[in-house]
């Protein structure tokens, strides 16, 4: 008998790799990679990388991360975004599994400014969903960029306690288009996760 | 039109810290999640359609030269929202163990046979009414070391994209009347009995194909109560 409540979440478990994040090790086609880039994409190409740790500070080798973001002009590849998409082939979605040392990386472009519900500008940000063994429901967080002045006025960062905002801010490496952000699932410097 | 999603729908989900499920102890956040208003970033989501899915990706029994061993089954149903509206064009991905309860994943060391004719991964896209369908092999139960004599009930993992990034769902479909339900901390991490029941498929005799395959129905319900016009300037 079906009621209309939502289907509960369950963990992806440790063995999702051949179904969700294949990398050529399994006889299955790659539907997704860790890159949003297409040949004709415009914008500043960046690499976001880091490691994922559990509450003991141990690297987590069996987490899947997904990103969702706007293009360089702040527009989403979704028909619900009625403003029109300038990069017709930019999809804004990518998926990555952590390696044995907990490393992840994404190749993407820096997103543009997206309005909040009041029309106020949000600083450039990437949505990040975290799935893994031991995680019964995926967690939502955001990645901001350390060299964006708009962070100071961002309406979502504003609801995060000031001493925790650094957990959402990927730090640019000197002279390179590379940003680093480690994720901590619990404990000291626990990453901020949002209730959405 | 942009959908507005009620946060209270999320009460159907498991508690992040479910100590009986030992892996959750060091991986669930200690600090409360921070509430925030949904913005266009949360209310949009990836739209991956038919170009991502090859013909035959929804039949896990024909991916190799030979027939996989085990009990061939049909799994079908609708992806819909809380008001019963079908969710069209939703990418549904599945992965599972083989009929002996063994994943092809290199780290699965359960001493049960691998099946050279079964990978256990598939994908499809729901049609205009939200309908999806897979042909696969009924997965076996397997031991997992969480506690003494711990065995997972037979299950198929499903990953579903809805209308937005906040409707993203990964769940597990179980089979009716599995004797392992009372002992499984992952299944029982969902506190509400009615919500737990939504993870159990129903045997579907009407769509069982004579001389060929049993059928199970599994409807997947995503958030999505209010469809509200929203100006995006």
HADDOCK unambig.tbl for C-alpha pairs under 7 A between the chains (distance, minus, plus):
assign (segid A and resid 4 and name CA) (segid B and resid 82 and name CA) 5.10 0.50 0.50
assign (segid A and resid 4 and name CA) (segid B and resid 83 and name CA) 6.60 0.50 0.50
assign (segid A and resid 4 and name CA) (segid B and resid 84 and name CA) 6.76 0.50 0.50
assign (segid A and resid 5 and name CA) (segid B and resid 82 and name CA) 5.82 0.50 0.50
assign (segid A and resid 5 and name CA) (segid B and resid 221 and name CA) 6.84 0.50 0.50
assign (segid A and resid 6 and name CA) (segid B and resid 9 and name CA) 6.86 0.50 0.50
assign (segid A and resid 6 and name CA) (segid B and resid 12 and name CA) 6.57 0.50 0.50
assign (segid A and resid 6 and name CA) (segid B and resid 82 and name CA) 6.23 0.50 0.50
assign (segid A and resid 6 and name CA) (segid B and resid 221 and name CA) 4.61 0.50 0.50
assign (segid A and resid 6 and name CA) (segid B and resid 222 and name CA) 5.27 0.50 0.50
assign (segid A and resid 6 and name CA) (segid B and resid 223 and name CA) 6.24 0.50 0.50
assign (segid A and resid 7 and name CA) (segid B and resid 195 and name CA) 6.74 0.50 0.50
assign (segid A and resid 7 and name CA) (segid B and resid 198 and name CA) 5.80 0.50 0.50
assign (segid A and resid 7 and name CA) (segid B and resid 199 and name CA) 6.49 0.50 0.50
assign (segid A and resid 7 and name CA) (segid B and resid 220 and name CA) 5.90 0.50 0.50
assign (segid A and resid 7 and name CA) (segid B and resid 221 and name CA) 5.09 0.50 0.50
assign (segid A and resid 7 and name CA) (segid B and resid 222 and name CA) 6.57 0.50 0.50
assign (segid A and resid 8 and name CA) (segid B and resid 12 and name CA) 5.51 0.50 0.50
assign (segid A and resid 8 and name CA) (segid B and resid 13 and name CA) 4.56 0.50 0.50
assign (segid A and resid 8 and name CA) (segid B and resid 14 and name CA) 6.90 0.50 0.50
assign (segid A and resid 8 and name CA) (segid B and resid 171 and name CA) 6.65 0.50 0.50
assign (segid A and resid 8 and name CA) (segid B and resid 195 and name CA) 6.47 0.50 0.50
assign (segid A and resid 9 and name CA) (segid B and resid 13 and name CA) 5.53 0.50 0.50
assign (segid A and resid 9 and name CA) (segid B and resid 14 and name CA) 6.76 0.50 0.50
assign (segid A and resid 9 and name CA) (segid B and resid 169 and name CA) 6.23 0.50 0.50
assign (segid A and resid 9 and name CA) (segid B and resid 170 and name CA) 5.61 0.50 0.50
assign (segid A and resid 9 and name CA) (segid B and resid 171 and name CA) 4.67 0.50 0.50
assign (segid A and resid 10 and name CA) (segid B and resid 170 and name CA) 6.12 0.50 0.50
assign (segid A and resid 10 and name CA) (segid B and resid 171 and name CA) 4.42 0.50 0.50
assign (segid A and resid 10 and name CA) (segid B and resid 172 and name CA) 5.95 0.50 0.50
assign (segid A and resid 11 and name CA) (segid B and resid 171 and name CA) 6.81 0.50 0.50
assign (segid A and resid 12 and name CA) (segid B and resid 170 and name CA) 6.65 0.50 0.50
assign (segid A and resid 15 and name CA) (segid B and resid 105 and name CA) 5.81 0.50 0.50
assign (segid A and resid 16 and name CA) (segid B and resid 95 and name CA) 6.82 0.50 0.50
assign (segid A and resid 18 and name CA) (segid B and resid 105 and name CA) 6.78 0.50 0.50
assign (segid A and resid 18 and name CA) (segid B and resid 121 and name CA) 6.93 0.50 0.50
assign (segid A and resid 19 and name CA) (segid B and resid 94 and name CA) 6.70 0.50 0.50
assign (segid A and resid 19 and name CA) (segid B and resid 95 and name CA) 5.24 0.50 0.50
assign (segid A and resid 19 and name CA) (segid B and resid 121 and name CA) 4.88 0.50 0.50
assign (segid A and resid 31 and name CA) (segid B and resid 52 and name CA) 5.96 0.50 0.50
assign (segid A and resid 54 and name CA) (segid B and resid 26 and name CA) 5.73 0.50 0.50
assign (segid A and resid 54 and name CA) (segid B and resid 27 and name CA) 5.45 0.50 0.50
assign (segid A and resid 55 and name CA) (segid B and resid 26 and name CA) 4.76 0.50 0.50
assign (segid A and resid 55 and name CA) (segid B and resid 27 and name CA) 6.23 0.50 0.50
assign (segid A and resid 56 and name CA) (segid B and resid 26 and name CA) 6.88 0.50 0.50
assign (segid A and resid 69 and name CA) (segid B and resid 41 and name CA) 6.94 0.50 0.50
assign (segid A and resid 78 and name CA) (segid B and resid 44 and name CA) 6.16 0.50 0.50
assign (segid A and resid 78 and name CA) (segid B and resid 45 and name CA) 6.38 0.50 0.50
assign (segid A and resid 78 and name CA) (segid B and resid 46 and name CA) 6.59 0.50 0.50
assign (segid A and resid 78 and name CA) (segid B and resid 47 and name CA) 6.33 0.50 0.50
assign (segid A and resid 80 and name CA) (segid B and resid 1 and name CA) 6.17 0.50 0.50
assign (segid A and resid 80 and name CA) (segid B and resid 2 and name CA) 5.91 0.50 0.50
assign (segid A and resid 80 and name CA) (segid B and resid 44 and name CA) 6.45 0.50 0.50
assign (segid A and resid 82 and name CA) (segid B and resid 232 and name CA) 6.73 0.50 0.50
assign (segid A and resid 83 and name CA) (segid B and resid 232 and name CA) 7.00 0.50 0.50
assign (segid A and resid 93 and name CA) (segid B and resid 46 and name CA) 6.18 0.50 0.50
assign (segid A and resid 116 and name CA) (segid B and resid 39 and name CA) 5.12 0.50 0.50
assign (segid A and resid 116 and name CA) (segid B and resid 40 and name CA) 6.77 0.50 0.50
assign (segid A and resid 117 and name CA) (segid B and resid 39 and name CA) 5.70 0.50 0.50
assign (segid A and resid 133 and name CA) (segid B and resid 23 and name CA) 6.73 0.50 0.50
assign (segid A and resid 134 and name CA) (segid B and resid 23 and name CA) 4.18 0.50 0.50
assign (segid A and resid 134 and name CA) (segid B and resid 24 and name CA) 4.05 0.50 0.50
assign (segid A and resid 134 and name CA) (segid B and resid 27 and name CA) 6.03 0.50 0.50
assign (segid A and resid 135 and name CA) (segid B and resid 16 and name CA) 6.45 0.50 0.50
assign (segid A and resid 135 and name CA) (segid B and resid 24 and name CA) 5.90 0.50 0.50
assign (segid A and resid 135 and name CA) (segid B and resid 27 and name CA) 6.45 0.50 0.50
assign (segid A and resid 135 and name CA) (segid B and resid 28 and name CA) 6.46 0.50 0.50
assign (segid A and resid 136 and name CA) (segid B and resid 14 and name CA) 6.19 0.50 0.50
assign (segid A and resid 136 and name CA) (segid B and resid 16 and name CA) 5.73 0.50 0.50
assign (segid A and resid 137 and name CA) (segid B and resid 14 and name CA) 6.90 0.50 0.50
assign (segid A and resid 137 and name CA) (segid B and resid 16 and name CA) 6.49 0.50 0.50
assign (segid A and resid 156 and name CA) (segid B and resid 36 and name CA) 6.79 0.50 0.50
assign (segid A and resid 185 and name CA) (segid B and resid 27 and name CA) 5.48 0.50 0.50
assign (segid A and resid 185 and name CA) (segid B and resid 28 and name CA) 6.42 0.50 0.50
assign (segid A and resid 185 and name CA) (segid B and resid 29 and name CA) 5.54 0.50 0.50
assign (segid A and resid 186 and name CA) (segid B and resid 27 and name CA) 6.41 0.50 0.50
assign (segid A and resid 186 and name CA) (segid B and resid 28 and name CA) 6.49 0.50 0.50
assign (segid A and resid 186 and name CA) (segid B and resid 29 and name CA) 4.63 0.50 0.50
assign (segid A and resid 186 and name CA) (segid B and resid 30 and name CA) 5.53 0.50 0.50
assign (segid A and resid 187 and name CA) (segid B and resid 30 and name CA) 6.72 0.50 0.50
assign (segid A and resid 193 and name CA) (segid B and resid 33 and name CA) 5.31 0.50 0.50
assign (segid A and resid 193 and name CA) (segid B and resid 34 and name CA) 6.35 0.50 0.50
assign (segid A and resid 194 and name CA) (segid B and resid 33 and name CA) 4.92 0.50 0.50
assign (segid A and resid 194 and name CA) (segid B and resid 34 and name CA) 4.57 0.50 0.50
assign (segid A and resid 194 and name CA) (segid B and resid 35 and name CA) 5.75 0.50 0.50
assign (segid A and resid 194 and name CA) (segid B and resid 36 and name CA) 6.78 0.50 0.50
assign (segid A and resid 195 and name CA) (segid B and resid 33 and name CA) 5.08 0.50 0.50
assign (segid A and resid 195 and name CA) (segid B and resid 34 and name CA) 5.37 0.50 0.50
assign (segid A and resid 195 and name CA) (segid B and resid 35 and name CA) 4.60 0.50 0.50
assign (segid A and resid 195 and name CA) (segid B and resid 36 and name CA) 6.63 0.50 0.50
assign (segid A and resid 196 and name CA) (segid B and resid 7 and name CA) 6.51 0.50 0.50
assign (segid A and resid 196 and name CA) (segid B and resid 35 and name CA) 6.44 0.50 0.50
assign (segid A and resid 196 and name CA) (segid B and resid 36 and name CA) 6.49 0.50 0.50
assign (segid A and resid 196 and name CA) (segid B and resid 38 and name CA) 6.90 0.50 0.50
assign (segid A and resid 196 and name CA) (segid B and resid 166 and name CA) 6.72 0.50 0.50
